[in-house]
Amino acid sequence: MKNPYYHTSTSVQEYIQHAEGYNGAGLIGHLKTFLSGSSPGQASNTSLLELGSGPGTDWEILSQDYQVTGSDFSAEFLRHLRSKYPQGQFLELDASTLETAEQFDGIYSNKVLHHLKDEELAASVQRQHAVLREGGIICHSFWKGEGSEVFKGLFVNYHSEQALRGFFEPLFEVLLMELYAEFEEGDSLLVIGRRR
Ligand SMILES: C[S@@+](CC[C@H](N)C(=O)[O-])C[C@H]1O[C@@H](n2cnc3c(N)ncnc32)[C@H](O)[C@@H]1O
């Protein structure tokens, strides 16, 4: 089993507690400038797949503007999501393989793809291209840095702007690459791209 930390109810409850007060509202604000969603008085029919929804905080914010399908590879997080949001759509999906026949207008993740090894990220980018409609938008956050480590049993891969461009640019036009602060200045990178 990959990353056992996300697969037990104790660790999932611990993660949910630690993540309280954090959300991707800033990232979603950037996404909205590139992927149109709902307008006043009109529901959106723009479809968005979220990878690694975890506690569901960003899923909830995204749902205000898009038809969001949440997903996670953890049965424990999916149990939490389905019980907290019984009206929501959630899929069991591994971000590296994205085994779904559904198509989307956008794909979003917040601090998920750093758990993929380089070859898994390359495979994920290929699958994201396949799963997106023509001109579809991706929006992902990463930890900035070099190399990788194992933290609480979790594989964590750090990326530079240049390395991320290497992964995405062959299949996506990079529309925005921006440093931002999760805990401290410049510790994170946001990538937004359009399917070529
Ligand atoms: C750091 S948490 C982030 C959760 C959420 N996006 C947030 O911002 O709070 C990472 C999430 O990604 C999920 N995850 C990790 N590796 C994954 C993979 N290969 N495929 C799908 N989900 C994965 C974990 O189960 C967890 O929910």
The ligand as an ORCA input file, in Angstrom:
! r2SCAN-3c Opt
* xyz 0 1
  C      -1.558     16.877      1.683
  S      -3.145     16.150      1.452
  C      -4.011     17.476      0.635
  C      -5.492     17.327      0.739
  C      -6.307     18.493      0.181
  N      -6.062     18.678     -1.232
  C      -6.000     19.735      0.959
  O      -5.566     20.721      0.336
  O      -6.192     19.725      2.180
  C      -2.859     15.016      0.156
  C      -4.118     14.309     -0.307
  O      -3.810     13.624     -1.506
  C      -4.217     12.273     -1.425
  N      -3.255     11.521     -2.249
  C      -1.947     11.288     -2.013
  N      -1.407     10.578     -3.020
  C      -2.423     10.370     -3.915
  C      -2.503      9.697     -5.169
  N      -1.454      9.073     -5.714
  N      -3.687      9.709     -5.811
  C      -4.780     10.324     -5.280
  N      -4.768     10.949     -4.088
  C      -3.590     10.984     -3.427
  C      -4.193     11.930      0.048
  O      -5.035     10.849      0.366
  C      -4.669     13.259      0.650
  O      -6.053     13.340      0.666
*
